[in-house]
Amino acid sequence: MSAELQHREVVTVPARYGKAVRLNKGEAVQVINLHGTQVVDCWAYNASDVSEYMCMEATRVWNQRLNPRVGDSFITDQRHPILTLVADTSPGVHDTFMAACDARRYELLGCTEPHRNCHDNLHEGMAELGVMLPHGNLASFNIFMNIQVQPDGITLKTLPVVTKPGDYIILRAEMDCYVAFSACPQDIVSIQGQGDNTPRDVEVRILTAGFPQVNLQGPWVPGNAA
């Protein structure tokens, strides 16, 4: 981890739980996979109007990619950039397709008792900041999640994460925003790394300086270079 990164706050996201932070435009958030095994669900909302939210569908259209790489932005449902991926020390394997787990998901997986889930973690994390969301949101950015498109171009395969301890990504805020995280509680489907499928803590740092600066790219239009 670079000693040049300057931060104003460090937040531990406990295994199976969620936290949210508020970023000023131009700040960034560093998401650190402390154990190298954990999937982290992520959402973002316009701090001035939380009805505007980071939208995976609009993001894929903007970038013309299934999953983001450094330099790509995440786009809101109103087609505005909200976060930009400016650094990634992991293998770059993330997911924008799979819905966040919720209570119903665990019922379908056979749970007969309440199970912690990412969707509840989103609302709990935002509520800690005094923010009540106007609606649910299953469409998270699944940091470090390993979902592979199969050779037929249609089928998806769910696999454990491929990061190592200390791998991180950095997301720069393109507007004042709230960013919520869940240290995914999934312990039935094998997505957490190392084979034991045990959720682990992750660390989030709000950065004020020292992170890479990349130019904000506009949307893809026909005729643009790939």
The 8 nearest C-alpha neighbors of each residue, nearest first, counted from 0:
[[1, 2, 165, 4, 166, 167, 3, 88],
 [0, 2, 3, 4, 209, 210, 5, 211],
 [1, 3, 4, 0, 5, 209, 210, 6],
 [4, 2, 209, 1, 5, 210, 208, 0],
 [3, 5, 209, 2, 1, 210, 208, 6],
 [6, 4, 208, 206, 207, 209, 3, 7],
 [7, 5, 206, 205, 207, 8, 204, 4],
 [6, 8, 205, 206, 207, 5, 9, 204],
 [7, 9, 205, 204, 6, 10, 206, 203],
 [8, 10, 204, 203, 205, 11, 7, 202],
 [11, 9, 203, 202, 204, 12, 8, 18],
 [12, 10, 202, 13, 201, 203, 9, 200],
 [11, 13, 201, 200, 18, 17, 202, 182],
 [14, 12, 200, 16, 11, 15, 182, 201],
 [13, 15, 200, 199, 182, 198, 16, 12],
 [14, 16, 184, 182, 183, 198, 13, 115],
 [17, 15, 13, 14, 120, 182, 181, 12],
 [18, 16, 181, 120, 124, 180, 12, 121],
 [17, 19, 124, 180, 179, 12, 181, 20],
 [18, 20, 179, 124, 178, 125, 180, 177],
 [21, 19, 178, 177, 179, 22, 18, 128],
 [20, 22, 177, 176, 178, 23, 19, 175],
 [23, 21, 176, 175, 26, 177, 24, 20],
 [22, 24, 175, 26, 25, 176, 174, 172],
 [23, 25, 174, 175, 172, 173, 26, 22],
 [26, 24, 172, 23, 173, 171, 27, 174],
 [27, 25, 207, 23, 24, 172, 206, 171],
 [28, 26, 171, 206, 170, 172, 205, 169],
 [27, 29, 205, 170, 169, 204, 206, 30],
 [28, 30, 169, 204, 203, 168, 31, 205],
 [29, 31, 203, 167, 168, 202, 169, 28],
 [32, 30, 167, 202, 33, 166, 165, 201],
 [33, 31, 35, 201, 165, 166, 34, 167],
 [32, 34, 165, 164, 201, 31, 35, 202],
 [35, 33, 164, 36, 32, 165, 163, 37],
 [164, 34, 36, 163, 162, 32, 33, 37],
 [35, 37, 192, 191, 34, 160, 193, 162],
 [36, 38, 191, 199, 35, 198, 32, 39],
 [37, 39, 143, 144, 183, 142, 191, 182],
 [40, 38, 182, 142, 181, 183, 141, 41],
 [39, 41, 141, 181, 180, 140, 139, 142],
 [42, 40, 180, 140, 139, 179, 141, 39],
 [41, 43, 179, 139, 178, 53, 140, 180],
 [44, 42, 178, 53, 177, 52, 179, 176],
 [45, 43, 52, 177, 49, 176, 51, 46],
 [44, 46, 176, 49, 48, 47, 51, 52],
 [47, 45, 176, 175, 48, 177, 49, 44],
 [48, 46, 45, 49, 175, 176, 44, 51],
 [49, 47, 45, 50, 46, 51, 44, 52],
 [50, 48, 51, 45, 44, 46, 52, 47],
 [49, 51, 48, 52, 133, 44, 132, 45],
 [52, 50, 49, 45, 44, 48, 76, 75],
 [51, 53, 44, 75, 43, 76, 54, 50],
 [54, 52, 75, 43, 74, 44, 42, 76],
 [53, 55, 75, 76, 57, 56, 74, 52],
 [54, 56, 58, 57, 95, 59, 138, 53],
 [55, 57, 58, 59, 54, 60, 76, 95],
 [56, 58, 60, 54, 59, 55, 74, 61],
 [59, 57, 74, 55, 61, 73, 60, 56],
 [58, 60, 63, 62, 56, 64, 61, 57],
 [59, 61, 63, 57, 58, 62, 56, 219],
 [62, 60, 218, 58, 219, 59, 63, 57],
 [63, 61, 64, 59, 60, 219, 58, 71],
 [64, 62, 60, 59, 61, 219, 65, 58],
 [65, 63, 62, 66, 59, 67, 60, 61],
 [64, 66, 59, 67, 63, 95, 94, 96],
 [65, 67, 64, 94, 95, 93, 68, 59],
 [68, 66, 71, 64, 69, 65, 62, 84],
 [67, 69, 71, 70, 66, 91, 84, 87],
 [70, 68, 84, 85, 71, 86, 87, 67],
 [69, 71, 84, 85, 213, 68, 83, 72],
 [72, 70, 69, 68, 84, 67, 83, 62],
 [73, 71, 83, 82, 80, 84, 74, 70],
 [72, 74, 82, 58, 80, 81, 83, 53],
 [73, 75, 80, 58, 79, 78, 53, 81],
 [76, 74, 53, 54, 78, 52, 77, 79],
 [75, 77, 54, 78, 52, 51, 53, 57],
 [76, 78, 75, 79, 51, 74, 52, 57],
 [79, 77, 75, 76, 74, 57, 80, 58],
 [78, 80, 75, 74, 77, 81, 76, 73],
 [81, 79, 74, 73, 72, 82, 173, 75],
 [80, 82, 173, 174, 74, 73, 172, 79],
 [83, 81, 172, 73, 171, 173, 72, 170],
 [84, 82, 72, 171, 170, 71, 85, 73],
 [83, 85, 170, 69, 70, 71, 86, 169],
 [84, 86, 69, 169, 70, 170, 211, 83],
 [87, 85, 169, 168, 69, 84, 88, 211],
 [86, 88, 168, 89, 167, 169, 91, 69],
 [89, 87, 166, 167, 168, 90, 86, 91],
 [88, 90, 166, 91, 87, 162, 167, 168],
 [91, 89, 92, 162, 88, 161, 87, 143],
 [92, 90, 89, 93, 87, 68, 88, 143],
 [91, 93, 90, 143, 145, 144, 94, 89],
 [94, 92, 143, 144, 142, 145, 141, 91],
 [93, 95, 141, 144, 96, 66, 146, 140],
 [96, 94, 140, 66, 55, 141, 97, 139],
 [97, 95, 94, 98, 138, 55, 140, 65],
 [96, 98, 95, 99, 94, 138, 141, 139],
 [99, 97, 137, 138, 100, 96, 139, 95],
 [100, 98, 137, 117, 139, 118, 138, 101],
 [99, 101, 117, 116, 104, 118, 98, 102],
 [100, 102, 116, 118, 104, 103, 117, 99],
 [101, 103, 105, 104, 116, 106, 114, 100],
 [102, 104, 106, 105, 101, 107, 100, 108],
 [105, 103, 107, 101, 102, 106, 100, 108],
 [106, 104, 108, 107, 103, 102, 110, 109],
 [105, 107, 110, 103, 109, 108, 104, 102],
 [106, 108, 104, 105, 109, 103, 110, 102],
 [109, 107, 105, 106, 110, 104, 187, 103],
 [110, 108, 106, 107, 111, 105, 104, 112],
 [111, 109, 106, 105, 112, 108, 113, 114],
 [110, 112, 109, 106, 113, 105, 114, 108],
 [111, 113, 110, 114, 106, 105, 109, 102],
 [114, 112, 115, 111, 102, 110, 105, 106],
 [115, 113, 116, 112, 105, 102, 110, 184],
 [114, 116, 184, 15, 113, 117, 119, 102],
 [117, 115, 101, 100, 118, 119, 184, 114],
 [116, 118, 120, 100, 119, 181, 183, 99],
 [117, 119, 101, 121, 120, 116, 100, 99],
 [118, 120, 122, 121, 117, 116, 123, 101],
 [121, 119, 17, 117, 123, 118, 122, 16],
 [122, 120, 118, 124, 119, 123, 179, 17],
 [121, 123, 125, 119, 120, 124, 126, 118],
 [124, 122, 120, 126, 125, 121, 119, 127],
 [125, 123, 18, 19, 17, 127, 121, 126],
 [124, 126, 130, 122, 128, 127, 123, 19],
 [125, 127, 129, 130, 123, 128, 124, 131],
 [126, 128, 124, 125, 129, 123, 130, 19],
 [129, 127, 126, 125, 130, 124, 19, 20],
 [128, 130, 126, 127, 125, 131, 124, 123],
 [131, 129, 126, 125, 128, 132, 127, 49],
 [132, 130, 126, 133, 129, 125, 122, 49],
 [131, 133, 134, 130, 49, 122, 135, 50],
 [132, 134, 50, 131, 135, 49, 130, 136],
 [135, 133, 132, 136, 50, 131, 122, 49],
 [134, 136, 137, 133, 132, 118, 122, 121],
 [135, 137, 138, 134, 139, 118, 99, 42],
 [136, 138, 99, 98, 139, 135, 118, 100],
 [139, 137, 98, 136, 99, 55, 140, 54],
 [140, 138, 41, 42, 40, 141, 137, 99],
 [141, 139, 41, 95, 40, 142, 94, 42],
 [142, 140, 40, 94, 144, 39, 139, 93],
 [141, 143, 93, 39, 144, 38, 40, 140],
 [142, 144, 93, 38, 92, 160, 145, 141],
 [145, 143, 93, 38, 142, 141, 160, 94],
 [144, 146, 160, 158, 92, 159, 93, 143],
 [147, 145, 157, 156, 158, 94, 144, 155],
 [148, 146, 156, 155, 149, 145, 157, 158],
 [147, 149, 155, 154, 152, 156, 146, 150],
 [148, 150, 154, 151, 152, 155, 147, 153],
 [151, 149, 152, 148, 153, 154, 147, 155],
 [150, 152, 153, 149, 154, 148, 155, 147],
 [153, 151, 150, 149, 148, 154, 155, 147],
 [154, 152, 151, 155, 149, 148, 150, 156],
 [153, 155, 149, 148, 152, 151, 156, 150],
 [156, 154, 148, 147, 149, 146, 153, 157],
 [157, 155, 147, 146, 158, 148, 154, 149],
 [156, 158, 146, 145, 147, 155, 190, 159],
 [157, 159, 145, 190, 146, 156, 160, 189],
 [160, 158, 190, 192, 191, 145, 189, 161],
 [159, 161, 192, 145, 144, 191, 162, 143],
 [162, 160, 159, 192, 163, 90, 145, 36],
 [163, 161, 35, 89, 160, 166, 36, 90],
 [162, 164, 35, 166, 165, 161, 34, 36],
 [35, 165, 163, 34, 33, 166, 32, 162],
 [164, 166, 33, 32, 31, 163, 167, 35],
 [167, 165, 89, 88, 32, 164, 163, 31],
 [168, 166, 31, 30, 88, 87, 32, 89],
 [167, 169, 87, 86, 30, 29, 88, 170],
 [170, 168, 29, 86, 28, 85, 84, 30],
 [169, 171, 84, 28, 83, 27, 82, 85],
 [172, 170, 27, 83, 82, 26, 25, 173],
 [171, 173, 82, 24, 25, 174, 27, 26],
 [172, 174, 81, 24, 82, 80, 25, 171],
 [175, 173, 24, 172, 81, 176, 23, 45],
 [176, 174, 23, 24, 46, 22, 45, 172],
 [177, 175, 46, 45, 22, 44, 21, 174],
 [176, 178, 21, 44, 43, 20, 46, 22],
 [177, 179, 43, 20, 19, 42, 21, 176],
 [178, 180, 19, 42, 41, 18, 121, 43],
 [181, 179, 41, 17, 18, 40, 19, 39],
 [180, 182, 17, 40, 183, 39, 117, 16],
 [183, 181, 39, 14, 15, 16, 17, 12],
 [182, 184, 181, 15, 185, 39, 38, 117],
 [185, 183, 15, 198, 116, 115, 186, 182],
 [186, 184, 183, 187, 188, 198, 190, 116],
 [187, 185, 196, 197, 188, 184, 189, 198],
 [188, 186, 185, 189, 196, 108, 190, 105],
 [187, 189, 190, 186, 185, 196, 157, 191],
 [188, 190, 196, 191, 159, 187, 158, 186],
 [191, 189, 159, 158, 188, 160, 192, 196],
 [192, 190, 196, 159, 37, 36, 160, 189],
 [191, 193, 36, 159, 160, 194, 190, 196],
 [194, 192, 195, 36, 191, 196, 159, 160],
 [193, 195, 192, 196, 191, 189, 159, 197],
 [194, 196, 197, 193, 192, 191, 189, 186],
 [197, 195, 191, 186, 194, 189, 192, 198],
 [196, 198, 195, 186, 199, 191, 185, 184],
 [199, 197, 14, 184, 15, 37, 196, 183],
 [200, 198, 14, 37, 197, 201, 182, 13],
 [201, 199, 14, 13, 12, 182, 11, 202],
 [200, 202, 12, 32, 33, 31, 11, 199],
 [203, 201, 11, 31, 10, 12, 30, 204],
 [202, 204, 30, 10, 29, 9, 31, 11],
 [205, 203, 9, 29, 28, 8, 206, 10],
 [204, 206, 28, 8, 6, 7, 27, 29],
 [207, 205, 6, 27, 5, 28, 26, 208],
 [206, 208, 26, 6, 5, 27, 7, 205],
 [209, 207, 5, 210, 206, 4, 6, 26],
 [210, 208, 4, 3, 5, 211, 207, 206],
 [209, 211, 208, 4, 212, 206, 85, 86],
 [212, 210, 85, 213, 209, 86, 208, 169],
 [211, 213, 210, 85, 214, 171, 209, 86],
 [214, 212, 70, 85, 211, 215, 83, 69],
 [215, 213, 216, 212, 70, 85, 83, 71],
 [214, 216, 213, 217, 70, 72, 83, 71],
 [217, 215, 214, 218, 71, 72, 70, 219],
 [216, 218, 219, 215, 61, 62, 80, 72],
 [219, 217, 61, 220, 62, 216, 60, 63],
 [218, 220, 61, 62, 223, 217, 63, 221],
 [219, 221, 223, 222, 218, 61, 217, 224],
 [222, 220, 223, 219, 224, 225, 218, 63],
 [221, 223, 220, 224, 219, 225, 218, 63],
 [224, 222, 221, 220, 225, 219, 218, 217],
 [225, 223, 222, 221, 219, 220, 63, 62],
 [224, 223, 63, 222, 219, 62, 221, 64]]
